[in-house]
């Protein structure tokens, strides 16, 4: 049986998150582990790690974004989401985000964000 056939027949995909490498993003102090990505739709689930003081620049959410903060805090102009709490943003919402003390966030994206800086 080919690997394509095996993948097509699979119903569940188990990810050993600890074994997944952190990938540096375009922005200093921000790393990501992609846990699930559907390239056809853009839907993505990821862990994002912010170093203390790291900032994600101005961007717009093309689809709904959902974020569960596991550690630390994630802050924007509308408030702060702290460890154990959840924030979601409507499609079309625009902001930047930063983490004063560092954070670890489990994120769910319907579509990739559109960034307005040259580093994206």
Secondary structure, 3 states (H helix, E strand, C coil): CCHHHHHHHCCCCCCCHHHCCCEECCCCCEEEEEEEECCCCCCEEEEEEECCCCEEEEEECCCCEEEEEEEEEEEECCEEEECCCEEEECCCCEEEEECCCCEEEEEEECCCCEECCCCC
